[in-house]
Amino acid sequence: MAHSALSNKSFDFIIAGGGTAGLVLASRLTENPDFNVLVIEAGSDRRGDPMISTPGTFLQLYGNKKYDWDFKTEPQKSENGAVHCWPRGKGLGGSSMINFLMYSHCSKSDLNIWRDLGNPGWGWTDIIPYFQRIERMHLPSDPTRTALSTEYIQPSLRGTSGMIHTSWQSDAFSWAQETWPKQSKAMGYPTSTDPRTGTSLGLFNQLTCVDPKDGTRSYAATSYFVAAEGRKNLTVVTESVVKKILWDTSGSKPRAIGVEMETNSSTIQVQATKEVLLSAGTIQSPQLLELSGIGDPTLLQTHDIPLVVSNPSVGENLQEHPMVVLSWTTKPGHPTAEHLRDDPSLLAQAMDTYAKTGGGPMAAAVTTTGFLDLHSVTRPGTDWSALATPDTHLPQRQLDLLMTQLEDKKEAVYQVSAIPSGNTPSLRGIGNSAMFFHSVPGNYFSMSCGLMHAFSRGSVHIKSSNVHDYPEIDPRYLSHPMDVELLAHSLFHMKEVVKTPPLADFLKDASDGSGEKEFMPGLKPFSTLAEARELAKERQLTMYHPTGTCAMLPREEGGVVDTELRVYGTEGLRVVDASVFPMNVQGNIMSLVYAVAEKASDVIKETYAGERKANGVDGTSH
Ligand SMILES: Cc1cc2nc3c(=O)[nH]c(=O)nc-3n(C[C@H](O)[C@H](O)[C@H](O)COP(=O)(O)OP(=O)(O)OC[C@H]3O[C@@H](n4cnc5c(N)ncnc54)[C@H](O)[C@@H]3O)c2cc1C
C-alpha cells in the first residue's frame, strides 16, 4: 500500500514495531481473516541482504545505521564514566535480524518467579507449549553429533514444526567447539542436560537460529512474516516511524484509537478500531508510552507532554546481563578469527564455500556456551548475604528472589561463553564491531562470564518530546555491589578454566613463570580481589539483553502492564516485547521474546473470540 493511502485509514490492530515480537503478533493475528492488521516498522525489509542472512557476518552489523539503531548509554557512574554501545535491530525482524543467532532457554525457576510476582498464567508449565510452537529443530548429522557432543539435547522436548529453524553447523567445527564439552567434564561441572528440562548447568554447544537447508539466518522476518506476507488482512509499512498514540479520552479510561506516524517525510494519523500494540522493544516501547502521555507526570511536564495516565514505573526496572571477557594468546596451529582477518585468501575461500554450499565457517554462529551455579565459580568464604544490600531501584521482593536463585545449586548464576578470537573491551564505547575486529597482532581465545540475574536496576526515559531524539539509557551497571563481586570472582575462575587441559593445551603459557596463561596484550594481570573488582569495572560489557522497562507486575509493585499485557489505566493498548519481562532470565532471551509474543497472540485472539461469536461470524447464536 502506498504510504499516502494509509492516512485516516482504520485497522483492527496497529502494531508499532515490526521486530521480533511484532512480527509474531502480525503473523498470528492475521490467521484470523476477520482481523485487519497494520505493522509500522522504522527500518527496512532486509531479507536477502547477505550481511543479514550469512551467519558469519553478524559482528559487522553493529554501529551501521542501515541495520542498527546504535544507541549509547549514559556515562556509567560505577565504571568511571564509561559509555556502552547498545545495538538494537532496525528493520523487519528487529533485533532478531542482527543478533548472535544463539538459541538459548530460561530456567523453570525463572518463569515460576514471574508467576509468583503476581502473574498467574506465566509460570513454567504455562509457557512451555509456546517454546514447542516456536521451534523447528533439525537433528544433527553424525559428524556434528560427534564433533559438538550434542547428545545432551532431548529431541522429544523440542518443537519440530515451528517457525524458527534451530540447528548446528554441519562442518567447519573449530577446536574450541570440539574442546568445550570436554572442558566441562575436566572441570567437574554438572553433566549438561537439555535446557528444556528446566535446569541446565555445564558447558555445551547450543543450537543456533540457522536454516540448515541453505545455511541462512532464521529470524522473525524470514519465518513469521513470510508465513503471513500474502494475506490480504496484513499491511506492513517500513521506513515509517510511530510518533505517538492517539487517544479518545471521553470514556472512564483513555482509549488508544490509533497512532500518529511519520512516513515519507509527512505526518499522518491512522486509526485502530480494536487495539494499538507496542512492540518497539525495551528502549522504544517506554519511549512511545512517555511520548504519548503515560509516565511520570514531572518528566512529562518537563517536555510539555499532556498527561494521560500517571505511572512513574514506565521506563524503570531496566535489567541487563552484564558480562566480563578475558582473552589469551593461542599456540600456533590453532585457527582463530584473526587468521581470517590476516589472510584475505582464507576469507575469500570461506565466502566461496558458503556461496557454493551454504556451509563452511561463514555458516557457523556461536555455539560454545553454558551455565554455572554460584559455587562452581566463586571462591569459598564470601558472605553473599552480607552483599545483598537494599537499593532504592531494586524492590525488596526482587532482592529476596534474587538471593533465592543465587543460593540455589541448580540455578545458573553465570552464562559462560567462548570464542576463538580476541576482544578489546576498551573499545566498548566506540563500537561493538570494533571490539571484536581488533587490530592487535596475534591470535587469541576469549572467554566471558555474564550475570544471569543482575542486582543493578536502571532506567530508560525520554530526553525530549521528539521521537527522533534517542532516550536516555542508564543501565546503572555495577551500581549494586553484588554485581561487582560476582563478576570479580568470575575473572579468577576463568583463569582456572584455561589452565586446565584440554583447553590449556591450546593456549600459550605466560613467559613470567607465574603458571598462568599468556593474556592478550593490553590486558592487565590481576591477583587480588580488589584488582579483579577494578578490572571488572574496566572490562564489563553488554550481553545485549535489556528487559523490564514496561514490566508485567502488579501496578503498585512497579507494573506497567497486567497479565494480559494491557497498559494499566488505559483501554485498547498493550505492550508485547522484551520490555514486559518483570525480571530477567537465564541465557539469550530471544526464545522467550518469541514465546511471550505467541502467548500474547493467543490472549488477544481469545479477547475477541466472544465478539466473533456475538456477531454470528461463526454461525453461532447472538
Ligand atoms: C547485538 C545483539 C545480539 C543479541 N544476541 C542474541 C542471541 O544470540 N540470542 C538471543 O536469544 N538473543 C540475542 N539478543 C537479544 C534478542 O535479539 C532481543 O532481546 C530480542 O530480539 C528483542 O525483541 P523485541 O521484540 O523486544 O525488540 P526488537 O526485536 O528490537 O524489535 C523492536 C522493533 O521496533 C522498531 N521500532 C522501534 N521504535 C519504533 C517506532 N517509533 N516506530 C516504528 N518502529 C519502531 C525497531 O526498528 C525494531 O524493529 C541480541 C540482541 C542484540 C541487539
The ligand as an ORCA input file, in Angstrom:
! r2SCAN-3c Opt
* xyz 0 1
  C      23.540     -7.379     19.100
  C      22.545     -8.299     19.734
  C      22.877     -9.637     19.944
  C      21.964    -10.497     20.544
  N      22.231    -11.835     20.569
  C      21.251    -12.688     20.945
  C      21.392    -14.077     20.748
  O      22.379    -14.553     20.194
  N      20.394    -14.890     21.165
  C      19.273    -14.404     21.776
  O      18.429    -15.204     22.200
  N      19.094    -13.073     21.943
  C      20.031    -12.215     21.493
  N      19.819    -10.874     21.577
  C      18.581    -10.386     22.210
  C      17.337    -10.531     21.338
  O      17.657    -10.453     19.973
  C      16.342     -9.416     21.708
  O      16.120     -9.442     23.103
  C      15.003     -9.560     21.027
  O      15.173     -9.746     19.655
  C      14.164     -8.304     21.303
  O      12.919     -8.411     20.667
  P      11.848     -7.237     20.797
  O      10.663     -7.650     20.029
  O      11.678     -6.895     22.229
  O      12.533     -5.964     20.133
  P      13.149     -5.795     18.670
  O      13.303     -7.104     18.013
  O      14.357     -4.961     18.823
  O      12.020     -5.025     17.869
  C      11.685     -3.660     18.034
  C      11.318     -3.124     16.655
  O      10.625     -1.891     16.795
  C      11.094     -0.996     15.810
  N      10.795      0.359     16.314
  C      11.278      0.946     17.425
  N      10.725      2.156     17.589
  C       9.873      2.340     16.571
  C       8.991      3.402     16.196
  N       8.860      4.524     16.933
  N       8.258      3.268     15.053
  C       8.357      2.137     14.299
  N       9.179      1.108     14.614
  C       9.908      1.211     15.746
  C      12.560     -1.326     15.685
  O      13.110     -0.854     14.487
  C      12.536     -2.844     15.787
  O      12.364     -3.446     14.527
  C      20.707     -9.983     20.989
  C      20.370     -8.636     20.776
  C      21.267     -7.804     20.129
  C      20.867     -6.374     19.874
*
